[in-house]
Structure formats: C-alpha cells, structure tokens
C-alpha cells in the first residue's frame, strides 16, 4: 500500500543521513517533491526496467534489491536498511532500474522526486558531495563483492560477511543477530541456502562461531579473521 503523509515530511527528510545538515531552505525545496511510502512485507517498491523518477530513502524496515536469473533463480544484490538510499545511478544515468526492489519487512520510505533533486544539486555542494560519495561507496562495495565471488571460497565469504560490523580492534566474545533471513543472506553471498547452512555448520564445528537461529556468537574474532583470509 502506498500512501502520502505530508505532515512532518521536512522533519523526516532532514533526519536522514543523505539530507541531514542541509539548511532549512534546501530542505523546504526538496520536501515539496517528497512523499512518504508505506510497504508491507513482500510488496514491490519498483521492478527491473521501470523508469526511475527519483530517490528512495529508507526510514525504517528493509528493502532487498535483486534480479531473476534466466534459470528463474533469485540473486539478491543488496539489502537496504534505515538511512540507506537507492536510485542515484539510474537517476543520473537516465536509465531504467537495473534490478527490482521488494520489502523484506514492513517498511517506510521517502521518495524524493528526480526533478527537485536535480534542481537542488547545482546550488548545494554538500548534497552533491554526499550523493557522489554514496555512488562511489556502492561502486567500491560492488567491486569488493565481485572479487569475493571470484577469488574467495564460500566459507571466506561468510566469515567476511560476519566481520563487517566487528570493530578492527575487537577480540573478545561477540554476540550478533543476522539482519535478515539466512536465505536472503545466502543469495547475497552467491550461495544456495543449503550450502550457506552447511558452511555455517562447518564454522560452528570448528568452534569459530556458535549458531542459534539468527543469533551468532563469535567466541574468537581472530579465528574468524583467519577463516576470512584463508578458510
């Protein structure tokens, strides 16, 4: 279900990472072309090949970006969470969406129209820099994932994924919750769900992690880093 909630749009827009810190006049201009969208779990935000009419910024919830292979399998490219945005590349390139997007949970987003974004960029260096940084970061992440798929084993990919949120100097016992279903993460790592579960079991058997549903314990961060490097 898509719905507009005009009250508080400017405040919500100003609290997102992409637009925070912009002056009131800039937020006011952008908010004139902004609407709020509510999606239930499983609802499609946009489909591959659809025209991109602006940016989407997640207020809360999760969105998966994915495509369907010629064989009918789903490949998850990216999971968007609170504060994440999508649409920059399609908007600037004036191309349709290259992938589809679907709500993994109940999700609220802001949609900022392409026209107001493009009108604002020439007068707002801060916004331009942030959008360039977003595109650059996504490109870097994509290249890292291509490298991982090409050169790293499944176990290395899982270990690297689990280490993404672990601070560099952390060594002690860590507890974490997988952000979404194992099948979605498996697809993101270019693994089948069965292979993903088997590799989690192998890591648990080695004492590197402890698995309880979506709860993951990491008793020895150094051992997990060794798996990410050489597993």
C-alpha positions in Angstrom: 0.0 0.0 0.0 1.4 3.4 -1.0 0.4 6.4 1.0 1.3 10.1 1.4 1.8 11.6 4.8 2.6 15.3 4.2 2.8 16.2 7.9 6.4 16.2 9.0 7.9 15.4 5.7 10.5 18.1 6.0 11.5 16.9 9.5 11.8 13.3 8.4 13.9 14.4 5.3 16.2 16.4 7.5 16.9 13.5 9.8 18.1 11.1 7.0 21.9 10.8 6.5 21.8 11.9 2.9 20.0 15.2 3.7 20.9 15.9 7.3 22.7 19.2 7.9 21.2 20.9 4.9 19.8 24.4 5.6 16.1 24.9 6.1 15.6 26.4 2.7 17.1 23.4 0.9 15.1 21.0 3.0 11.9 23.0 2.2 12.7 22.9 -1.6 13.3 19.2 -1.5 10.3 18.4 0.7 8.0 19.9 -1.9 8.8 16.9 -4.1 8.9 14.3 -1.4 6.3 11.8 -0.3 6.2 9.0 2.2 5.6 5.4 1.1 4.5 2.5 3.3 5.1 -1.0 2.1 4.0 -4.3 3.7 6.3 -7.3 3.7 6.6 -8.7 0.2 5.3 -5.6 -1.6 7.3 -4.4 -4.6 8.8 -1.0 -4.5 9.9 -1.0 -8.2 10.6 -3.5 -10.8 13.5 -4.0 -13.1 13.1 -2.0 -16.3 10.8 0.6 -14.7 11.6 4.3 -15.1 13.4 5.9 -12.2 11.6 9.0 -11.1 13.7 9.9 -8.0 15.4 8.7 -4.9 14.1 6.3 -2.2 15.4 6.7 1.4 14.5 4.1 4.0 13.1 5.5 7.2 12.7 2.0 8.8 12.5 -1.6 7.6 14.4 -3.4 5.0 14.4 -3.5 1.2 16.1 -6.1 -0.9 17.4 -5.3 -4.4 17.5 -8.3 -6.6 17.2 -9.7 -10.1 15.9 -13.0 -11.5 18.4 -15.2 -13.5 17.4 -16.7 -16.9 17.0 -20.0 -15.0 14.5 -18.4 -12.6 16.7 -18.1 -9.6 16.7 -15.0 -7.4 20.0 -13.2 -6.8 20.0 -10.6 -4.0 22.3 -7.7 -4.8 21.9 -5.6 -1.8 19.9 -5.1 1.4 18.9 -1.5 2.3 18.2 -0.6 5.9 17.4 2.6 7.8 19.0 5.6 6.3 20.1 3.9 3.1 19.1 5.3 -0.3 18.7 3.9 -3.8 18.1 5.4 -7.3 21.1 7.6 -7.6 22.7 5.7 -10.5 19.5 5.2 -12.5 18.5 8.8 -11.9 21.8 10.3 -13.1 22.3 7.9 -16.0 18.6 8.5 -17.0 18.2 4.7 -17.3 15.5 2.4 -16.0 16.1 0.4 -12.8 18.6 -2.4 -13.4 17.1 -4.5 -10.6 13.9 -4.9 -8.7 13.2 -3.9 -5.1 11.0 -5.6 -2.5 10.2 -5.0 1.1 11.6 -7.7 3.4 9.6 -6.3 6.4 7.1 -3.6 6.9 8.9 -0.6 5.6 8.5 3.2 5.4 10.5 5.2 2.8 10.7 8.7 1.5 10.5 9.2 -2.3 12.3 12.4 -3.4 11.3 13.4 -6.9 14.1 13.5 -9.5 13.1 17.0 -10.6 13.7 18.5 -7.1 16.9 16.6 -6.6 18.4 17.7 -9.9 17.3 21.3 -9.3 19.0 21.4 -5.9 22.3 19.9 -6.9 23.8 23.0 -8.8 23.1 25.2 -5.7 24.1 22.8 -3.0 27.7 21.5 -2.9 27.2 19.5 0.3 24.3 17.5 -1.2 26.3 16.9 -4.4 29.3 15.6 -2.5 27.1 13.3 -0.4 25.5 11.8 -3.5 28.8 11.3 -5.2 30.1 9.6 -2.0 27.1 7.3 -2.0 27.6 6.3 -5.6 31.4 5.8 -5.1 30.8 3.7 -1.9 28.3 1.5 -3.7 30.7 1.0 -6.6 33.5 0.1 -4.2 31.3 -2.4 -2.4 30.2 -3.9 -5.8 33.8 -4.4 -6.8 34.7 -6.0 -3.5 31.8 -8.4 -3.9 32.8 -9.3 -7.4 36.3 -10.0 -6.1 35.0 -12.2 -3.3 32.7 -14.2 -5.6 35.7 -14.7 -8.0 38.5 -15.4 -5.6 37.1 -16.4 -2.2 35.6 -19.7 -1.0 32.1 -19.8 0.4 33.5 -20.1 3.9 35.6 -17.0 3.4 32.6 -15.0 2.1 30.6 -16.0 5.2 33.4 -15.1 7.6 33.9 -11.8 5.8 30.2 -11.0 6.0 30.1 -11.7 9.8 33.1 -9.5 10.3 31.6 -6.4 8.6 30.2 -5.0 11.8 33.1 -6.1 14.1 35.5 -3.3 15.1 39.1 -3.8 13.9 40.5 -4.0 17.5 37.8 -6.3 18.8 39.0 -9.7 20.1 36.6 -10.8 22.8 33.4 -12.8 22.7 30.7 -11.2 20.4 27.0 -11.8 20.0 25.2 -10.6 16.9 21.9 -11.1 15.1 21.7 -11.7 11.4 19.9 -8.7 9.9 17.6 -10.8 7.8 16.7 -14.4 6.8 19.5 -16.8 6.1 18.2 -17.5 2.6 18.4 -13.8 1.7 22.0 -13.5 3.1 22.9 -16.7 1.2 21.7 -15.2 -2.1 23.6 -12.0 -1.4 26.8 -14.1 -0.9 26.1 -16.0 -4.1 25.4 -19.3 -2.2 22.4 -21.6 -2.1 20.6 -21.6 1.2 21.6 -25.3 1.7 25.3 -24.5 1.1 25.1 -21.5 3.4 23.7 -23.5 6.2 26.2 -26.3 5.7 29.1 -23.8 5.8 27.7 -22.2 9.0 27.7 -25.7 10.4 31.3 -26.3 9.4 32.4 -23.0 11.1 30.4 -24.0 14.2 32.1 -27.4 14.2 35.5 -25.7 14.1 34.5 -23.6 17.2 34.8 -20.4 15.2 31.1 -19.4 15.6 28.1 -20.6 17.6 24.7 -20.6 15.7 21.3 -20.4 17.3 18.8 -19.5 14.6 19.7 -16.0 13.6 21.8 -15.5 16.7 25.5 -15.8 16.0 28.2 -16.0 18.7 31.8 -15.3 17.8 34.0 -16.6 20.7 37.3 -15.8 18.9 37.4 -13.0 16.4 41.0 -13.8 15.4 39.9 -17.3 14.4 37.1 -15.9 12.3 39.5 -13.4 10.7 41.8 -16.3 9.8 38.9 -18.0 8.1 38.0 -14.9 6.1 41.6 -14.8 5.0 42.5 -18.4 4.4 39.4 -20.5 5.1 
